Amino acid sequence: MKTEHIRNLFHGTRMTSMILGLLGLFLLSCSRSHPPAETPAPEPSHIKVEVKPGGPIVLTTSSAEFEILPSGYIQASLLKGDQRLTLDQPGANSSDLLLQNGKPVQFTLDFEAAKVENSPGKLGRGKRVEIPARTSDPAAASIQRMVEVEVYDDFPNLLLSSAEYKNAGTQDFLIDRVIEQQHKFNARLAQNKAQPYDMWSFHGASYDWGKDDVIKLGHNFTQPNVMGAVVKGGYGGGIPVIAFWTGQVGEAVGHVETLPLTLSLPVKVDADGVNAGVDIAANTTLKPGETYSTPRSFISVYAGDFYEPLHLWSSVLQKEGWEIPKPSGEAYNVSWCGWGYEFNVTPAQMLGTVPKLKEFGIKWATLDDRWFNTYGDWEPRADTFPGDSIKKMTDDFHKQGVLVQLWWLPLGVEDGQGKWESHKYIVSKVVQEHPEWLLLNKDGTHGRMTRDLATLCPAVPEVQAYFKKLTEKFIGEWGFDGSKLDNIYSVPMCYNPAHHHKSPQDSVNAMADVYKTIFQTSRALKPESVTQSCPCGTPPSLAWLPFIDQAVTADPVGAVQVRRRIKMYKALLGPESAVYGDHVELSSMDRIGNNWREHGEDFASTIGAGGVVGTKFVWPDPGPKFKAVALTQEKEEHWKKWIDIYNQKMLSKGTFRNLYVSGYDTPEGYAIEKDGKMYYAFFAPSTGPWKGELELRGLAPGSYHLRDYAEGKDLGRLEVKADAAPKLKTEFKDHLLLEVAR
């Protein structure tokens, strides 16, 4: 038909034929003079796919093997020489599961009908396999399932999967839940004498303040790892990745959608291993002819620790359109925070520190919590910042060469209900004027976020415009150089009928739009501004993570969390990202009742891991209330020494090298490459000093000079050969920081 139609177009007058003939001669002449460049054929995928009758289907990449077993279980193995390393212990269940009325519906894969195709797209060359499945369950006989798996050459350690459920019958069909990437991991498959649960793990959920996200599993461990919307306590959001590793091999599970989907990645240890998967509360009814499609989930297999799957996950999302901005140059400078003075800080106290800031080489000052009257209105308190004193304060800091950051918490508003430790809530002006902006629960009550605040719905365009105006006021009118966005987690789902959402999830997804507005408005007003977001005490959210200049270790409970969270952010945002180590005072803490006593001075953990140094000392002496954070003479010498080291080395601008495995390499080690040198940081166990041989990984063959740059000690020369990493025999307490240069 197409050929006949084209012929008819060229059936015309003799003149038309002549013109076409002349045009043809002209084109022929041009083609002879300028031969068209040949478009090279796309390089075919090197992934091998083997479909066996009755199963399994085996996908083999340059470094991994994935088997789709007859049961539907997907087993991942790392190929290392002639070894196949795995934690996967297949059972009778599929990796994908549908539940109706609380009962699992079993499907049988039709391997003979499987279809293998090339899978070109955003992730590059690859292979896609579609496998139909049917169930023998009479209650679900009308449901057809299609499983799709994808593997890509540029991501050889990763398999993506999704499932599509179609109602081919004449009756409605209820889906309670769908589970993807259901796995059981067993450490004995990697280490014969290990307990099944004897492995380390990473949990990306924003679950509870201060809880470790890197955990050595125990025999009764369980954690729901809810992602997306707000959870109990006002937390929520999270990075949808859970990872598990031994000294030989690791595996990770999660999803790769660029939206903060509300689902869970539950982990539970039982007698024969660790159960993990992606659990989706579908709560949907399929009408005849309708289809339910799951998000794209993944299984990855790797050598190393949590850095590897987090870096892999971030790389995939960036291919899918997630844009990670390059940090402002100012994001790497040392910061002092006025939170040492707590809620009632004044301009005089803030500016009183200027002599010490200049003496120490500190470039930033942060006006912290409770400078404002009410959440949502964000006007200065009349008792502490009267008149235009807040603008005068920023001007005075600028005259001294100090940049200033402003603390605030977007989307939270006071509605006359509840309170925080700083004050009892009133009804904010923005709520009085725009009650229609509020996010509502299913029952019509105000949806609440962190600090028990009511919430403005971020999916409402007028709300987004409101935060643009606030940012313009803070940065443009008041003169601040950036924002410290604090207590940043997630928001509840919104059921406000006036908002006409397509789904209650719209509010959770749109949180990204508000943070994007704040970030881009700040950059437009001041290109070197610094936007920092702090998910206090927890991992961040993928919703707002691309809209910051500076990540923060977020109220770390001690130095170990400082180091691990710096590593986490270097994996997520890039090896040269700016990661604020938070106040150094948080590097050592003691629990006293429901509160914490902060007395840390461990700058080495931030510097050695590649973070940005910060502090919250108070000076001059303001009295006994602030004794714990007062800058004494003894502290002055210590603070000056370490801030000088930071400013001289600026290792936060170097390239983080993931050369040591958390949990298995002792002592704990970090490596930063900068200006042709390698900087190592080793940290002794909490039990006391460490003595032994350190392996200095990542060095090219040659002769090197070693130096302890924290203590200024020359450690001689080191010869590096091609066949093995060199070893340094040493003994140290707390930490050892090494500079290795040719």
Steps between C-alpha positions, in 0.01 A plus 500: 500500500779745593691425177190553289427829676852628440473405131176696465667810643746497212237449223457857364565721201803477276626823664488336839699208361761733352536692823535178692753377248711816528474484877617142485803595288581782741478270799708239321765764422504612861531145619799445275670815627419438871453132581260470795660389821405145581324458832677221681279214600433499873724263687302193599453406861757257636255355750435130446146373546433127521140379511465139609172310443324492833754748639718651615576804292861603554625853426878535513679834498867590523494469880177333613253224429125517559286186495121510475410165649187292424357618833535863385779568750776723360843392622792740460866393499823698476750360252854526633753295308363147500282569805125567519441689824150551637294555813178392324339185638208414270185356651172378362356850463535739210682831530173663388181441693139621487275486805120496493307511827829441678575178311780458243404416144750259343592545132686263269743650250465391136866480399421372152309821426777724635608776264857636493563844349766766486420775747640833377407799711620739767718234663677411175539161333338206666261207486137477599315176566121476520355190664124438512350318797164358600355373823310180577322672788128504408447829687757672277460304176420818306829669590783493249847592619790620288841519666759723337869496591769730366879477519737761355863488387590824679345369825612137498437441872134602483177332392179701473161333515135597485172317473173574324172348616207510256141410580392298196176392663153650543506563876683756713818376665642639826877527548604553863875504467773426251848388600798535269859382533421267788827342609651296777867569567724253681855590608597130505499499121802734518654385830447135600522550877293817518153530646240559224452858620871572553524799268496878504211702360392846389142626538401812305180570695447822694377293791596648835728779625855386578449142387796346318444449128805272477431200723657162573203265494403293803287187533175687584539808280191642328430841346212614274695763300196696387582742219332806350234661718527610863535228764448506876698779665489721189787324325472351151633525147812286483724349235323188366800268533582224748840335473670196656862392482766266631874530446463317166173605338198723549148539361253788503130547428290808428323696226631740234203729445588869532193565719484448880250214475323396819592137557721299732823299481449273803790302644452210737752246629381144560672171579632439148578845370401858431169571324478816289288640219295788363150501652236715328158560655308508171149510651353514151213339315561394141193527284472273195765595246700715745869453577706559814872560444761495775793741531837386368680328783853363503738242636871579487801289591840647581825483693540759776260678734198731476692756292485276193121453468429861601737633236349259246144603593586869468668442162187326368271780623724759338461316169125505559501880534604565860737801480761542774627861499863591548535656847566868541867568568400652835348169609847373596584778746496456879175593674415627847143464623319713756313196636746493786286782642187292437155655447547856622813616320532874433681705233753607763586139586526406134727793411698460822670192357641685197852549644536124554347415163759718329783369716408138424435555128128417524309639199137424594265590785155341535204664671324194639160401639242737654606836358143513359156562648294214355562205272355584163516881527876525555517854637769597755411478869438844645677417827828371355513650149302826520452734206746444218769351725510175304603682181747718692653182642560348155646831381738507796614144438562582134711801596723258693526262202269236654213338307172431678255212476138502625326211677142421394258213447289516182138377482441478876244749640344573837123439514439560870544134590799350677832647604876455477755528779561863401140628511129421487348526153256772393314530169749640250403781269544285188250245638251774585524645151529177302339205682436349156876438464504252788569133447216285634482143626233255384276603791532871419740584783819693436781275380795535737871485430812530716474697827125428493447784254212529255613484139457713191441272202804528271296394195300826511655751253427793734696326776800461272473870408484588871832327567658673204400835655636396841832401343516833316442678832765304691770506231411810301363744759657391829832413337553142619739292292320168531257286693535236766181302442457291813285211618441420133332162453175462306133599505180297541278395212239764422125434477388864471222490235561866415843408359361257239794262534520205264628303797564574871864420417517828303590695813790267583634519145459881481724560800781494242344798320513723808865414572589546136340846515700596810825370352461657157376834637799517734742420218339761274535771767845395618684247281738415787218450752493179702179304557534230765227251594519307828285187556586512870617163629407300187590434135370752242209485254541450128229768456722794595850354481575647152423854620783572743854634489601335822391178668534465877563204730182611675531493879743208510512310828878476522798489266421163341175636359686810379739287294242256366259772397773692319570180310128453429467847350820464297339189347169675431618844387843424359854452631567878502169608655488744793395318818480700821619292797262697723613659828817334623346506848270216381796267438480376860172479692365347819138414571360672811135406548314609188774744401855486370816664633721615214871527564668400175823639356573234236583710194697208354185302418364778280833598341626147441178379339482802268235710679463873564584616853249678725461612862254677732722638779387801700738792569561712701398303809121541531467328839442153643197413283722461195806357674501179291554693177699797631829562319758462777871575461573128468233463235626802311836337434337174392240671278760722334734210429234290326328780311845603370559142384160497328554832324849399386404158363135556394458125461125552464578615144701187427376176345363245744642154424300203628792272585402362842200284593294617797464229761774277365815708458661571836585768589227700328658674200434783254691632200488838323694578182590867448760693304693187407523382862314233695368577847412211731305511825487205739295482818569275796220283642312639799666234715835681492824556304572305183828327413586313183553539125295744295436424134533818289278425204461683170864603446667462163845337492780735602679664789303711751562722798278442808400764748263517798345833404303543824811480720755623245709180522718369216447125459763436234465350152290221360564285193189380319509205262241401243403166650381601848390793715781618732470457876598738777581362844373746760320561826257781577226617731171648373614582146788512254494745208753439223613702200668286231677687221760417236 
